[in-house]
Amino acid sequence: MKRLCVLGSGSKGNCTFIESGTTRILIDAGLSATQIENRLASLGVAAQTIQAICITHDHVDHYQGARVFCNRWGTHLYANRKTMQGIIRSHALFSGLHWHLFQTGELFRIGEIGIQSFHISHDASDPVGFILTLGSTRIGFCTDLGTVTESVYEALEPCAVIVLESNHDPRMVAASDRPEANKIRIAGKKGHLSNQESARFAVRLAKAGNLKRVYLAHLSEECSRESIARQTLCSAFHKNGISGVEICMTHQGKKAMVWNFEKTGRKKAAEILPKKRKFHKKQNFSPVKSFFDWFFGS
């Protein structure tokens, strides 16, 4: 079985569950340990079956639940050196956990999942996105970045599914009562992608031909709305003649729609298609024939 579920996404905590065969991991653990456990349980997943947590960067909304979770279940943490050091500087108790260090750009494996990190532009110690390889399927994570570089595009271009930041609406940021320095940070090249920037990037990826599903992530509760983020991307897809790419929203308070592949790699039709209804054609209807069909077919 191959599954992806964004358990929660936003400024109060980020966490995504990935499963491939017997391997189960989390990308980030910014929710509380209890929230993570409960949302995993709603998927039928026991917390003790999570082998590892991969941390994208050292902002607390991406790691705050990791210490308690790892202490409870013996889960291992994966991060690059600067991210680990940044977390430990802020919270010394993290030094006692089972850390595994990777270099940004390095390819490594956790069980049946291949993982490669790539650099992103964000105001953290050494922030990364991830490309996960599940058999022949690639999944991309890029949830905190201020600008899209060519290296980010090249990393995500082969992916069938991406979890992509769509953080804010610029007009709502400008009209908010946030401090001016905060507004400048959000809009800067080491801040967060706006809905419009995210949509332009998703359009470029969709035109490359591999993209099948986009999860819009890390929405600002104050300076965006799910409806605004979705409509911005829908309009961009429509304007560019793009169809066949699903748009899924992530949420802070609940898990998102599960992405689920069978062993064959084909998407389960029930996930995207309603049940078909059967209709009798009037011109072929015969009361006598229908009676005998019913009587002898019962």
Secondary structure, DSSP 8 states (H G I E B T S, - for coil): -EEEEEEE-STT--EEEEEETTEEEEE---S-HHHHHHHHHTTT--GGG--EEE---S-GGGTTTHHHHHHHH--EEEE-HHHHHHHHHH-GGGGGS-EEE--TT-EEEETTEEEEEEE---SSSS-EEEEEEETTEEEEEE-S-SS--HHHHHHHTT-SEEEEE--B-HHHHHHS-S-HHHHHHHHSTTS--BHHHHHHHHHHHHHHT---EEEEE---TTT--HHHHHHHHHHHHHHTT--S-EEEE--SSS----EEE-TTS-B-GGGTS--------GGG--HHHHHHHHHHH-
